[in-house]
């Protein structure tokens, strides 16, 4: 990466960067972001990918594609100061920064467009054009002109059937320079059936299947990258001739944030504490930044796999993150040694933070949508029922004794329990309501909720979840 010494002195890091967005969810943002990351990583560039909004699954694909850790950025959940710090740090040694947006470009408060506007990120819109022709141009025009001041990279048509279809889409654009190409159907090898780019990364009820669960995940990414390489975007020069388009047109100057601005207090509240964390296909919903936060407070982290038959490591506290315990109930209930060790851990008064799927695993049973019931660990009183509609979705905040944690909720299950709950979460800016938000349960030394916490929003509250005594 070519650095400007004057910028370095000023604390500014310059790097090509784009925000990949769309008119709505399901248009192909994740596929395009992963394909771009894979294409440039194959060309020897260091690519740093960020995911806008709460998401545990898309980052697995982006990490595989780029070869680098993927962090979440969100103007509300993680905070603008955190976003600026992370992007400035990445720009110091990355060749390319990609930020995948959330939902549609203008959807929600503090949306992807707001993020692009505040940081000066060029916007690339991917549009599902499978059932349109000239209307593609109208939609592209509306996106481009809806909010003045946005910096635009261009438009890419997704799920395009033929070259003739692509020609019709391109002709519909009012501004020809906005055309970045068309992604066709993608084929995974000669013997594989044709799959549209939408199906290239398979889904289930909580979103994409994580990359590490598919043996051909890298092959899928290479197929997407190969298809992208045939488009004007994929063939755009890194350094163009004078006056010719290149990736350098999309450079962003990331200013060095002021030290200490909007940073929550962080102390060694967990010094000397060993925290055991379940981590496998059943417990995979963990933000890397949450692990960083725990370690910054002095915690020693140790990981174990309930699905692999691991027992509970020697620890002072236990974290059972979210994931898919409902898909692995027989294996989990069959790990009797771990179940007994967790029960003993609780009986000794040692803290447990059970988050969403982690809470489910501690319950007595889970019933799937076909009415089949499977035993779980039975540490908490309660029965889980899977359903085909969302039980909770959106940004949430949780008021705890040590402060306000920000986070979110996203689940397709319902918990029937007589456990006491001390409070509920609420949407940003809303008052806590008795019948809304996610219950925060306390049962002995177990603290549990459907709420997914972003620890750095209030480190003191996060430390309290794991048994730290915080002095006022």
Residue, then its C-alpha position, 0 to 999 in steps of 0.5 A: x500500500x502506498x502511503x503519503x508521508x504528509x498524511x501519516x504526519x497528520x495522523x490520517x491513514x488513506x486506503x481504498x474503501x467501499x461500502x457494499x449496500x442494496x435496496x433491501x435484504x436478500x439482494x446479494x450484499x454478502x456474496x458480492x462482499x465475499x467475492x470482492x474480498x476473495x478476488x483481491x486476496x487472491x491477487x495478493x492484497x491485504x483485505x480488511x472486511x467489516x460488517x455493518x450491524x449485528x451479525x454473527x454469520x456473514x463474518x465467517x464468510x468474509x474471514x474465509x474470503x479475506x484471510x483476516x478477522x472481521x469486526x462489526x461496525x454500527x453507529x449505535x451498537x458499537x458507537x461512532x468512535x469505535x467505528x472510526x478507531x477500527x477503520x483508522x487502524x485497518x487503513x494503516x496496513x490494509x490495501x483494501x477495506x470493504x464494509x458490508x451494509x445492513x438491510x437496505x441502504x436507507x433502512x433504520x435509524x443510523x443506517x448504512x447510508x449514515x455510516x457512509x456519509x459520516x466516514x466518506x465511504x463510496x457506496x456500491x449498490x448491488x441490485x437483484x435484477x433477475x426480474x427487471x430490465x429498464x426499471x433497474x435504471x429507475x431504481x439505481x437513479x432513486x438510490x443515487x439521488x435519494x440522499x444528497x452528499x453520498x459518495x458513489x462508486x456505482x451499481x452492480x446488477x446481480x442474478x443476471x440471466x444472459x448478456x442480452x439481459x445485462x445490456x438491457x440493464x446497462x442501457x437503463x442507467x441514466x449515468x453510464x459511469x455508474x455501471x459496474x457490471x452484472x453477476x451471472x449465475x454461478x456454477x460450482x464445477x462441471x458436475x454441479x447443478x447451476x446455482x444463482x449467486x443467491x443460493x451460492x451461500x446457503x441459508x437456514x432459519x437464522x441466516x447464512x450457514x457458517x463457512x466452517x460448516x461447509x466442506x466446499x466453502x472456499x470453492x464456493x467463494x472462488x466460484x463467486x470471485x471467478x464470476x466477479x472477475x468477468x465484470x467491469x468491477x472485477x477488472x477495474x485496475x488497481x492503478x489506472x492510467x491518467x484519467x482512467x478509472x481505478x481503485x485509487x478513485x475510491x480512496x478514503x482518508x481515515x482521520x486518527x480519532x482523538x484519544x479517549x473520546x467516547x471510550x467507556x471506562x475499562x479496568x482490570x475487573x476480571x484480572x485473575x479470572x479464568x473464563x471457559x467459553x463454549x465454542x463449536x457449531x452449537x455455540x458459534x455466535x461470538x463477536x471477536x471484539x467481546x473476547x478482546x474486551x474480556x481480555x482487556x479486563x484481565x480475563x484468561x480465556x479457555x475454549x472447549x467444545x461440547x459437541x466434541x465431548x469436551x468436559x468443562x475446563x477448570x474455570x471461575x466463570x462460564x460463558x455459553x454463547x448463542x448458536x444452534x443448540x437446537x440442531x445438535x440437541x442429541x449430541x449435547x444431551x449425550x455429553x453427560x459429563x459436561x452436564x454434570x460439571x455445569x450443574x456442579x459449577x452452578x451449585x458452587x455459586x460460580x457465575x454463568x452467562x448464558x446468551x440466547x442459544x446458550x440459555x436454550x442449552x441449559x433448559x430441560x428440552x427443545x421441541x422442533x417444528x415437527x413436534x419432536x422433543x429432545x432433552x437438553x441439559x436441564x440446569x434451568x427450568x424451562x422448555x424451548x419450542x422452535x417456531x417458524x416466525x421470529x420471536x425477537x429481532x432488532x437492536x436492544x439495550x439492557x439496563x444492569x446494575x453496573x450500567x447500560x449494555x447495548x446489543x440486539x436480539x434475533x431468535x426463532x424460539x419461545x421459552x416457557x419457564x417459571x424462572x424469575x426475571x429481574x428486568x427486560x431489555x428495550x429498544x433504543x430510546x424506549x422505556x422498558x415495558x413489562x411485556x416487551x423486550x427480552x427477559x433477563x433471568x437470574x437463577x442461582x449463579x446463572x444469568x441468562x437472556x435472549x439478549x446478545x450483548x456488545x461488551x465494550x458498550x459497558x465493560x463494567x456491566x460485562x464484567x459483572x455478568x462474569x462475577x466481578x465485584x465492581x466498586x462504585 
